[in-house]
Amino acid sequence: MTKMWLSAVVLGTAMIGAGAQAQTKWDLPNAYAISNFHTKNLQLFADDVKKLSNGKLEITIHPGASLFKAPEIKRAVQTGQVQAGEVLMVNIENEIPIFGVDGVPFLATSFESSQKLWAAQKPILEKKLADQGMIALYAVAWPPQGIYSKKDINTVDDLKGTKWRAYSPATSRIAELVQAQPVTIQAAELAGALATGVVNTMMTSGATGRDSKVWESLTHYYDTQAWLPKNLVFVNADAFKKLDAATQKAVTDAAAAAEKRGWDLAKEETESAKADLAKNGMKVQPPSPALKAGLEKIGATMIEEWVKKTGADGAAIVDAYKKM
């Protein structure tokens, strides 16, 4: 009887110990290539979480839209199909308009101004996410957006009739304003769309252009620095609340480090991506004065439209940003 009792105690103690060391596993999808700096930063974030939590939380990254396509990721996190995700914020603008502020052309056109815009946007964005059962972890900008084409673009009139890649409401609206034909193509589908001629002009970052080997289909890149869209990494609130306090802190500490590291990587990517475009034969150049003036006019129109569409929240973000 004594031996049986001792065995039960030992077994019970082992089970308690095992429970204390039980590992929680999360899935985190994104829509970008494993070679993209956002994905690399995301993997470093996951590595930091595992280290800081002493292995209690392990996050598996699913890059390249391999688990969910870009438009599906936000809903997957919200409904608990996955615990966390990364999205391009402007992709959510149709559902939550304030997510689109960093896609408004010529509102914030540098890393410094983009970080100020994020600071102005974040409190309102966090409330919107909380209302839907999610928590923002960190955000990182893309390099500034430029125009890719197969021909010289000297004025906005030269974009008329082109097949313009659209990936957000803002890029679709630009197509309308320049009288181009918008074609919705997400990052994971871009290389194929370029190769088959589905699109022949677009506005995106140097990093996306490099990921897609855009030089195989297009010839010109205009460094317009129109805006710096941001990726947001976020988590299902219920999944986060199930973590113990120490593991929650591991997640938020790793997120803070990832945000700082990510912005530094984005700055490095800006110059290295342009260099790679040129090295692979693309004509990399600044916009002509006429093209820049035309794009700035479009930007002024879209800023006004965006504030009108988003109402008090949008006005509060723009006002706070301009005061920083």
Salt bridges, closest charged atoms under 4 A:
ASP27 OD1 - HIS62 NE2 2.78
ASP48 OD2 - ARG261 NH1 3.55
GLU86 OE2 - HIS38 ND1 3.74
GLU93 OE2 - LYS309 NZ 2.77
GLU95 OE2 - LYS74 NZ 2.47
ASP102 OD2 - LYS230 NZ 2.94
GLU112 OE2 - LYS116 NZ 3.86
ASP131 OD2 - LYS127 NZ 3.58
ASP152 OD1 - HIS220 NE2 2.79
GLU176 OE1 - ARG173 NH1 2.97
ASP223 OD2 - LYS274 NZ 2.94
ASP244 OD2 - LYS56 NZ 2.47
ASP253 OD2 - LYS249 NZ 2.64
ASP264 OD2 - LYS260 NZ 3.51
GLU269 OE1 - ARG210 NH2 2.29
GLU271 OE2 - LYS274 NZ 3.83
ASP276 OD2 - ARG210 NH1 2.66
ASP276 OD1 - LYS279 NZ 3.55
GLU305 OE2 - ARG173 NH2 2.64
ASP313 OD2 - LYS128 NZ 3.14
